Amino acid sequence: MMKFWIKVTVFLLLGTHGLYAGSERVSIASFDGTKLEAELSVPDGVTPAELRSLVVLIHGSGPQGMDGDLTSVTRNEERNLLFVACRDALLEGGFGVLRYHKRSYQIRLTLKENPAYKDSEGFRAFDENPLRYIVDDARAVAEWAHKRAPKAAVSLLGFSQGTYVGLQVADQLDWIRGVGLVGFYTGMLDSTLFEQLVYRPVRVFRDLDADRNERLSKEELGAKGHDRYRMALLAQFPMLDQNRDDSIGLDEFKAGGLTNILLRDLLGSYRKQEVLYPRVEEILKRLKVP
């Protein structure tokens, strides 16, 4: 199995020219009957029944479709479909690939067609317990893959939050053959979110701090570059400048990130749900697959 993941890594790093035989759009019924749109792709000359290896791709946090579209956060907003690129690379290596719409993304599509769905029991149930649905959806997709390609060794390839979800599923299903972890984290989501919104943006602060005095003036924010951050900081300047010295200090900048977590309640009920699942380090200790 170690050779398997070495192959996966090589194919993802080298990339491909998008060669694959064909893809089948399917609708997978999850544990509660909700249909998740998905796509099963197979290498040239191979049917799903003949597949020897199949990889299920699992999303990171937020509403994400089966393409893993990162265009909006890519430099110059160049088209960037992460899961499509992974599919192409894996197919060229002989792996089948199953991609699916995350529940939150599927709900977004439903709301566009039927805004009244927001008042439904199904929407409220997901909104109150998102982690359970995210994990159980991934498990349902993996089980569908196992039935659709019974000869295939089914592995999971997760990104960020998808690494956590993938490990939970592998811990529940003893026939999963491996778990790929990209953007892997072992702590609770609290600490990960704190890192992402409070500490990680400090790099942007230092890039904008032209005179290196750990304070951002309106003149520095008016310079060219980092337009998205510059405009956001200028708009929030009166709120962030708590000591009224006509600048944003590094502590004020980080406090703004922390405020976003607290005021927007980004974790919501997720925090309570997380403690009901085994911790990542516990799973790693007992997991028998790479």
Protein Blocks (a to p, Z undefined) as FASTA:
>chain_A
ZZmmmmmmmmmmnopnhiafbdcddddddfkopacdddddddehiafklpmbdcddddde
djddfkopaklmgghhiacdfklmmmmmmmmnopacdddddfklmmmmmmmmmmmlmmpm
klmmmmmmmmlmmmmmmmmmmmmmmmmmmmbccddddehjlmmmmmmmmmmmmkbgbdcd
ehiafbdfklmmmmmmmmmmmmmmmmmmmnonopacfklmmpgcjklmmmmmmmmmmmmm
mnonopacfklmmmmmmmmmmmnomnmmmlmmmmmpccfklmmmmpcbZZ
